[in-house]
Amino acid sequence: MVATSKHGSVVQGAESYVSKQGSVYAPGISAETVGSEVVFLGIVTLPPEGRTRAHLHRYHESAFYLMSGEEVELCTGDRLEHREIARPGDFLFIPANVPHVAVNRGKTPAVFVGVRNEPTAQESVVMLPELDELVP
């Protein structure tokens, strides 16, 4: 399907996969599912007490809405020094080129709606293993 078509699409969603950064993605709108040229929209899940590995997205912004779960700690900044807690109903924003880690501090899965201005299911991501030990 090509994004320049003259009609919209209803998408059932694609098969889930574990991303390089460690969260589980279930793509909805993407280059692969509907031929999107600009946007990715999908469900992102962090397992109970799970976390992402330290990484950044060099060229795109990401935004999330925490639908369910308990508490997710978002660590951002050059040394992951800026820390905030998100709870269901909160929105999270991560600018391009900002190192980050998300940690599910709860005993239930944390489920987000995620969107970014890059359409592929597994966007180019820069892993930062030297920062992983900074977040317990």
C-alpha positions as CSV (number, residue, x, y, z in Angstrom):
1,M,0.0,0.0,0.0
2,V,1.3,3.5,-0.9
3,A,0.9,6.4,1.5
4,T,0.1,8.7,-1.4
5,S,-3.1,6.8,-2.2
6,K,-6.4,8.7,-2.2
7,H,-7.9,6.8,0.7
8,G,-7.3,6.0,4.3
9,S,-6.7,2.6,5.9
10,V,-7.8,0.6,8.8
11,V,-4.9,-1.5,10.1
12,Q,-5.2,-4.6,12.3
13,G,-1.7,-4.2,13.5
14,A,1.4,-6.1,12.7
15,E,3.2,-8.9,14.7
16,S,5.1,-7.8,17.8
17,Y,8.8,-7.8,18.0
18,V,11.5,-7.0,20.6
19,S,13.4,-3.9,19.6
20,K,17.2,-3.4,19.8
21,Q,16.6,-1.2,22.8
22,G,14.6,-4.0,24.6
23,S,10.9,-2.9,24.6
24,V,8.2,-4.9,22.7
25,Y,6.8,-3.1,19.7
26,A,3.4,-3.8,18.0
27,P,3.4,-1.6,14.9
28,G,0.1,-0.1,13.8
29,I,0.9,2.6,11.3
30,S,4.4,2.4,9.7
31,A,6.2,2.2,6.4
32,E,5.8,-1.5,6.5
33,T,2.1,-1.7,7.3
34,V,0.6,1.1,5.2
35,G,3.5,2.8,3.4
36,S,3.7,5.7,5.8
37,E,6.4,8.2,4.7
38,V,6.6,10.2,7.9
39,V,5.0,8.7,11.0
40,F,5.1,5.5,13.1
41,L,2.3,4.7,15.5
42,G,2.1,1.6,17.6
43,I,1.9,-0.1,21.0
44,V,5.0,-0.3,23.1
45,T,5.3,-2.6,26.1
46,L,7.8,-2.8,28.9
47,P,7.5,-6.0,31.0
48,P,7.1,-5.9,34.8
49,E,10.4,-4.5,36.3
50,G,11.8,-4.4,32.7
51,R,13.8,-1.6,31.1
52,T,15.2,-0.4,27.9
53,R,18.9,-0.3,27.2
54,A,20.5,3.2,27.0
55,H,20.1,4.6,23.5
56,L,19.2,7.7,21.4
57,H,17.4,8.4,18.2
58,R,19.7,10.6,16.2
59,Y,17.2,12.2,13.8
60,H,13.7,11.9,15.2
61,E,11.5,12.8,18.1
62,S,9.4,10.2,20.1
63,A,6.3,10.7,22.1
64,F,4.4,8.2,24.3
65,Y,1.1,8.0,26.2
66,L,1.2,5.6,29.2
67,M,-2.1,3.7,28.9
68,S,-1.6,1.2,31.7
69,G,0.9,-0.1,34.3
70,E,2.1,1.5,37.5
71,E,5.2,3.7,37.4
72,V,7.7,4.1,34.7
73,E,10.9,6.1,35.3
74,L,12.2,8.0,32.3
75,C,15.9,8.8,32.6
76,T,17.3,11.3,30.0
77,G,20.3,13.6,29.5
78,D,23.9,13.1,28.6
79,R,24.5,11.0,31.7
80,L,20.8,10.0,32.2
81,E,20.8,12.3,35.1
82,H,17.3,13.8,34.5
83,R,14.7,11.5,36.0
84,E,10.9,11.7,36.1
85,I,8.1,9.2,37.0
86,A,5.3,8.6,34.6
87,R,2.0,7.1,35.6
88,P,-1.0,6.0,33.5
89,G,-2.5,9.0,31.8
90,D,0.9,10.8,31.4
91,F,2.6,11.7,28.2
92,L,6.3,11.4,27.6
93,F,8.4,13.3,25.1
94,I,12.0,12.5,24.0
95,P,13.7,15.0,21.6
96,A,16.0,13.8,18.9
97,N,19.6,13.0,19.9
98,V,18.8,12.7,23.6
99,P,20.1,9.6,25.5
100,H,17.3,7.9,27.4
101,V,16.3,4.8,29.3
102,A,12.8,3.8,30.5
103,V,12.4,1.6,33.5
104,N,9.1,-0.1,34.5
105,R,9.2,0.2,38.3
106,G,5.9,-1.7,38.6
107,K,4.8,-5.4,38.9
108,T,2.5,-5.2,35.8
109,P,3.4,-4.5,32.1
110,A,3.6,-0.8,31.2
111,V,1.7,-0.3,27.9
112,F,2.2,2.8,25.8
113,V,0.9,4.3,22.6
114,G,4.1,5.4,20.9
115,V,4.5,7.8,17.9
116,R,7.6,9.1,16.2
117,N,8.4,11.1,13.1
118,E,10.2,8.2,11.4
119,P,8.0,5.6,9.7
120,T,9.9,2.3,9.9
121,A,9.1,-0.4,12.4
122,Q,12.6,-0.6,13.7
123,E,14.1,2.9,13.3
124,S,17.8,3.6,13.2
125,V,18.8,3.8,16.8
126,V,22.2,4.4,18.4
127,M,22.8,2.1,21.4
128,L,24.8,3.6,24.3
129,P,26.0,0.6,26.4
130,E,28.5,2.8,28.3
131,L,25.5,4.5,30.0
132,D,23.5,1.4,31.0
133,E,25.2,1.0,34.4
134,L,24.0,4.6,35.3
135,V,20.4,3.4,35.7
136,P,19.7,0.7,38.4
